[in-house]
């Protein structure tokens, strides 16, 4: 067949025989989708690029089209809706290890102090789970239309849920009945990467706009459906690149923000001025992007840590330890993943800051003893207490739950699983599984089926012994046999 192409010609194309689609790009910044049965005109023309598209690829598994233009902009298009669902402005040199999931989703997680656990995903759905049983309590579909949910938090009362999306929109929901309470004004159409709820019904939002936006959802605004943004942050826009991470220290009323160029700014909320600018980029010096920030809240209250590390950052697989005061800011760093060029996407600690829990892009979770780490300069690496392969794909978010005297972890991965673990790596279950668990009954715990562990490893031998003492050896053996396949057993 002969296609009637546009006057701009063709610079690149891709074809999917299974989908029956041909995608072309010419000198103009448009993509054209062709149906092999209609050759006189394209089935659709996709506009969005500002410069010439130099390459295009069809991803059959995701039903997506990826296009890359001369101005280093990468776009992802949904074939069914013929809409652009993601835009990335690439920067070079790019020293952030690549990580793109085949599944196409980045599920996120918010774990509350009470019984509920809340998960969200790129399909804009929010699910509330009962952590004691794994049962689904409530589901919100199309929370932000077709936009990906990129950030989530709860207010101090644990009654309101705040979600943010890739198009800059922010919404407030009732955690009791799922009713929408507020829709907050977007300061731009750029992605929101962090939302922080303060104790005075004030919200802070950061993201690719590089601004710190404020919202009031209490007082005279408690009944307002639409809440306007306050962008009068006194220090203005200090970050020169997109803000990727943020955390809040309630004890000292501090806000930390980290950007794509590796800079970390610590602000005081009272004056809205920076008190420290850590790892500030200089000409000729390139830092990796900040993936996560975490204040050690308990250490802030202890005077012995005043000039020691109180803030952690995750970047290019390293955990860096920073102090806010004193002549030296960078106190230590260590690499977490077992492979090179990986990242740490999840960073959490328990209530007394004695344990640090990390989750990386290999799907592994690590538990570190940091009770004395960072007290003295020159510390190489804290003791590794436990580590296990939790998911087949990257861990993207994690929370710590303290249930009585026991410590539990909730992890979410791009393999679309949200799992509950003990602090030593025993899997309680996956949220949404048919068999419910009882958090107080070890007999109901089970291993996740997606991950096939090595039954001969020292870690799994310890796990077998632990489950055997709990009377769960038969269940554990059955799971291993199921995971290993026919003809194999432990």
Secondary structure, DSSP 8 states (H G I E B T S, - for coil): ------TT--SEEEEETTTTEEEEE-SSSEEEEEETTB-SS-SEEEE--SS-EEEEEEETTTTEEEEEETTSEEEEEETTTTEEEEEEE--SS--S-----TT----EEEE-SSSEEEEE-TTS-EEEEETTT--EEEEE-STTTTS-EEEEEE-TTS-EEEEEETTS-EEEEETTT--EEEEE--SSSS-EEEEEE-TTSEEEEEETT---EEEE-SGGGTT-SEE--B---TT----SS-EEEEEEETTTTEEEEEETTS-EEEEETTTTEEEEEES--BTTB------EEEE-HHHHT-GGGTTS--EEEEETTEEEEE-SSSS--EEEEEE-SSSSS--EEEEEE-TTS-EEEEEETTSEEEEEE-SSTTSSTT----EEEEEEE--SS-EEEEEEEEETTEEEEEEEETTS-EEEEETTS-EEEETT-SS---TT-GGG----TT----TTSHHHHHHHHHHHHTT-HHHHHHHHHHHH-TT---
